[in-house]
Amino acid sequence: MQFRNKAVVLMFGAMPVLALAASSGPHWGYEGHEGPANWGTMHKDYASCGLGHKQSPINITETKKEKLPAIEFNYQPSALKIVNNGHTVQVNYADGSSIKIGKDSYKLLQFHVHTPSEEQVKGKNYDMVAHFVHKNDAGQLAVVGVLFEKGKDNAALAPVVARLPKTAGPEQAVAGVSIDAAKLLPATRGYYTFEGSLTTPPCSEGVRWMVLKTPVQASAAQLDAIKAIVHHNARPVQALHGRVVKESL
Ligand SMILES: [Zn+2]
C-alpha cells in the first residue's frame, strides 16, 4: 500500500500516526539502486523496510480459517480527484465513506493501484490490486486489497482509466465525474487478514490488512492502460516472521 497524501507516516509505538509534513526522505522506486532491496538502507526513516518483521506485502499460503466479523462497507460515490504521485495513480476520496469490522470503524481516505498485485495468493500474483486505505480516529490504518484479474470490462473503473494522469503532478479534480468505490468490490467479501505495513517507504508497521478472497475483473485494455502509467510498482513479498494469516469462513 501507499500512503502519500501531503502527509508522512511516522512510527509511534506500533501505530502509524499521521503528521502534516512534507516527506524529507530520499527518492525511491522499484528498480536498480532505488529499488525495494535498498529501501531499508537509503535513509534512517526507512529502516523498517529492512528491519521490520511485520512487513507487507506477503504471499498468502497457509491460513487459519475462523469465523471473522464481516467487513461492512459503507462506501458512497465521491467526486473524482485523481493524482499521479510518481509511484502510483491514486484516487482521493471525499469524506463520508467508511468500513466497520466488529466494533472498529475506519474512514476511507483513498485508493490506489499496483501492477501486478503486490499480494500473492499461493505464490501467484494477480494482474493488479487496488488498495483501499482507511484510518480510524486513533490514526491507525486499515487497508482492504481488491485483486483484479483479466476479464470483462469494469464499468466502475472506467472513470479512472479515462482520466489517468500521464505524468506525476498535483491532484486533479475532475468536474462532473464521480467514482463509486462500492462498485469496485466483489459481490462476496470473504477475506484474509494479517498484521502488516505500508508497502512503500517508510514501510511503517501497525497496519491492519484485509485482502478480499474473490477477485474482480477488468479488461486487458483497462489493465494495460493503467500499467502503461504506473509500470511495475509492486514490492516483492516479505517474510512472515511467524505471523499467522487468518481466513474468514
Ligand atoms: Zn498500496
Residues whose N, C-alpha, C, O or C-beta is under 5 A from the ligand:
A	BS01	ZN	M1 Q2 H131
